[in-house]
Amino acid sequence: MHTDDDFEIMKNEYGAYAVPKSYHMRVLPKVLARGKVYEPQTIKYICDHAADGDVVTGGAFIGDFLPAISKALAPGKLVHTFEPNPLCHEACRRTIELNKLANVRLHQVAVGNKPNKLPLRVHDFDKDEPAAAQSALNARASAEDEGYIEVDVVRVDELVERGRKVSVIHLDIEGFERQALRGAGRLVRRFHPKLVIEGRRTTAEWLAQSFPKAGYQEVGAWEKNRIFEATNAPVVRARPAGARRPS
């Protein structure tokens, strides 16, 4: 059980954040301690393209993207986010509460291409190791190994209620981005959302193979993220009034 003493409140132009005191040596808390914004270009891009639909963003970490995105949404739109690490999830929950973000939906899960349970590394073994390596899913580990817990893995398609339009999907999940996109196939094929993906140079080729009708092209790259936009408009067919969805 985490208490108020485990967290420090930091602020920047977008809002206030609950930061675990044990994370004081990580990059993001150092940025927030100066009142600055971490990955400002990425946040601005998401906000600029979010207004007409929902946004999926994760892993949430401490929720540092959430206040800005929440304010950028049109009335009735939602932020869907996820964070499996218990300490980060609690920090994110507190950040949502601090900023009164009524349009944010937080889930304590990881995301992937199919429902599953996987070991998640949650404890730091090497303080000099990058933060990305300190909290990550590892299919080759066991939840019984030191520093690991078992977490639920779900599809992004399951986090977003059917019928809700998604304008942007932002994924920074330590190498599991492609699995997560496979698990978001319904949303990607239906709405062709903007994709903000941490990762590899080969992502463009993979997207072309996985979602050929969207015609995704890389339009930018900054702050470790690659930005993809569809060149083909999505075909969204409305069901006739009174029609039932096939079971």
ZIHU-V146104 format. One record per helix or strand of 3 or more residues. SS is the DSSP state (hx for helix, st for strand). FROM is the first residue (numbers start at 0). LEN is the number of residues. Records with the same first field share a line. If there is no record, write none. Layout:
SS->FROM-LEN + FROM-LEN
This chain:
hx->3-3 + 20-3 + 26-7 + 39-9 + 65-7 + 85-13 + 130-4 + 155-4 + 176-6 + 184-7 + 202-8
st->6-6 + 14-6 + 53-5 + 78-4 + 103-4 + 115-6 + 147-7 + 165-6 + 193-5 + 215-7 + 224-6
